[in-house]
Amino acid sequence: MTRTRTMQAQARRILGVTVAAFSVAGAAVAQAQTTMPAAKPADATAQAAFKRADANSDGKLSPSEAVALPAIAARFEALDTDKDGMLSSTEFALGYQAPAK
């Protein structure tokens, strides 16, 4: 009977640690979701403009590549939300405005 109680206590400890771990992981995911700006879907025009400006086709825009789009170049630092010195396609799409027709 003592062995059964020991096993039950051990099972409760394991369950407690597991629940705590999932709680921490859930909080981390929630924090990450609240700190990242909500990305609106990039339309075909923004994707095409990004592709044209990405001269070396590395999937990122450097400040020198952004010069091809003066409106983006002027706001480069503000659009670079992760401050890595490059614009991802998501950062670009958040700031891209198609030219008026």
JOZI-V112613 format. One record per backbone hydrogen bond with DSSP energy under -0.5 kcal/mol. CO is the residue of the C=O (numbers start at 1). NH is the residue of the N-H. If there is no record, write none. Layout:
BEGIN
co->(CO & CO)
nh->(NH & NH)
END
This chain:
BEGIN
co->(1 & 2 & 3 & 4 & 5 & 6 & 7 & 8 & 9 & 10 & 11 & 12 & 13 & 14 & 15 & 16 & 17 & 18 & 19 & 20 & 21 & 22 & 23 & 24 & 25 & 26 & 27 & 28 & 29 & 30 & 31 & 32 & 38 & 43 & 44 & 45 & 46 & 47 & 48 & 49 & 50 & 53 & 54 & 60 & 61 & 62 & 63 & 65 & 66 & 66 & 69 & 69 & 70 & 71 & 72 & 73 & 75 & 76 & 79 & 80 & 86 & 87 & 88 & 89 & 90 & 91 & 92 & 92)
nh->(5 & 6 & 7 & 8 & 9 & 10 & 11 & 12 & 13 & 14 & 15 & 16 & 17 & 18 & 19 & 20 & 21 & 22 & 23 & 24 & 25 & 26 & 27 & 28 & 29 & 30 & 31 & 32 & 33 & 34 & 35 & 36 & 40 & 47 & 48 & 49 & 50 & 51 & 52 & 53 & 54 & 55 & 57 & 62 & 87 & 66 & 67 & 68 & 69 & 73 & 72 & 73 & 74 & 75 & 75 & 76 & 79 & 80 & 81 & 83 & 88 & 61 & 92 & 93 & 94 & 95 & 95 & 96)
END
